[in-house]
Amino acid sequence: MSTISSEFNSAEYLTPAQLVDRWADTPLAISYVTLARRRAAGKGPQACYAGHNDRVYYHLDAIVAYESATKPHAKPQRITVQERSEGKGATA
């Protein structure tokens, strides 16, 4: 857990809701609850805490680093039994 110094610049940080919105139409799209679960498990971009209520924020540098390190999961391509027997869909 990292805390933000007194020199907090809100333009450099996103709230969890803003991060969920940022990823909404991308392969990284997740819900607010999933983001919270991943944060609790130590997965996802590194979270920071600020204020007397320890509000959660994500630094833009941590978000960009996570986005570039994360490969979106491609859905497996479905092939029929006939295509499989013909050798189609085989990976090289």
C-alpha positions as CSV (number, residue, x, y, z in Angstrom):
1,M,0.0,0.0,0.0
2,S,1.4,3.3,-1.0
3,T,0.2,6.7,0.2
4,I,0.2,9.9,-1.8
5,S,2.4,12.8,-0.6
6,S,1.0,16.2,0.3
7,E,1.8,17.3,-3.2
8,F,-1.2,15.6,-4.7
9,N,-2.0,16.6,-8.3
10,S,-5.4,15.2,-9.2
11,A,-4.7,15.5,-12.9
12,E,-2.1,12.7,-12.5
13,Y,-4.5,10.3,-10.8
14,L,-7.7,8.4,-11.6
15,T,-10.3,7.2,-9.1
16,P,-11.5,3.6,-9.5
17,A,-14.7,4.8,-11.2
18,Q,-12.6,6.8,-13.7
19,L,-10.4,3.8,-14.4
20,V,-13.4,1.6,-15.0
21,D,-14.7,4.2,-17.5
22,R,-11.3,4.5,-19.2
23,W,-11.4,0.7,-19.8
24,A,-15.1,0.4,-20.6
25,D,-14.8,-0.1,-24.4
26,T,-11.5,-2.0,-24.4
27,P,-10.5,-5.6,-23.9
28,L,-9.5,-4.6,-20.3
29,A,-13.1,-3.7,-19.4
30,I,-14.0,-4.8,-15.9
31,S,-16.6,-3.8,-13.3
32,Y,-15.9,-1.6,-10.3
33,V,-16.3,-4.6,-8.0
34,T,-13.8,-6.7,-10.0
35,L,-11.3,-3.8,-9.9
36,A,-11.7,-3.7,-6.1
37,R,-11.2,-7.5,-5.8
38,R,-8.1,-7.3,-7.9
39,R,-6.8,-4.4,-5.8
40,A,-7.4,-6.5,-2.6
41,A,-5.6,-9.4,-4.2
42,G,-2.6,-7.3,-5.2
43,K,-3.4,-7.6,-9.0
44,G,-3.9,-4.8,-11.5
45,P,-2.3,-1.4,-11.5
46,Q,-0.8,-0.2,-8.3
47,A,-3.2,1.7,-6.1
48,C,-2.4,4.7,-4.0
49,Y,-4.3,6.0,-1.0
50,A,-4.8,9.7,0.0
51,G,-6.8,11.8,2.4
52,H,-8.0,11.2,5.9
53,N,-10.4,8.5,4.5
54,D,-7.6,6.8,2.5
55,R,-9.4,7.2,-0.8
56,V,-8.2,5.0,-3.6
57,Y,-6.4,6.5,-6.6
58,Y,-4.4,5.1,-9.5
59,H,-1.5,7.1,-10.9
60,L,-1.5,7.4,-14.7
61,D,2.0,6.1,-15.0
62,A,1.0,2.9,-13.1
63,I,-2.1,2.6,-15.3
64,V,-0.1,3.0,-18.6
65,A,2.5,0.5,-17.4
66,Y,-0.2,-2.0,-16.5
67,E,-2.0,-1.5,-19.8
68,S,1.2,-2.0,-21.8
69,A,2.2,-5.1,-19.8
70,T,-1.2,-6.7,-20.1
71,K,-2.1,-8.7,-23.2
72,P,-5.8,-8.7,-23.9
73,H,-7.2,-12.2,-23.8
74,A,-8.4,-13.3,-27.3
75,K,-11.4,-15.4,-27.4
76,P,-10.6,-18.9,-28.7
77,Q,-11.7,-19.4,-32.3
78,R,-14.3,-22.1,-32.6
79,I,-13.8,-24.7,-35.3
80,T,-16.0,-27.6,-36.3
81,V,-15.1,-31.3,-36.0
82,Q,-14.9,-31.4,-39.8
83,E,-12.5,-28.5,-39.9
84,R,-10.4,-30.1,-37.3
85,S,-10.2,-33.4,-39.2
86,E,-9.2,-31.4,-42.3
87,G,-6.4,-29.8,-40.4
88,K,-7.9,-26.4,-40.3
89,G,-7.5,-24.4,-37.1
90,A,-4.2,-26.2,-36.2
91,T,-1.7,-23.9,-34.5
92,A,1.8,-23.7,-35.8
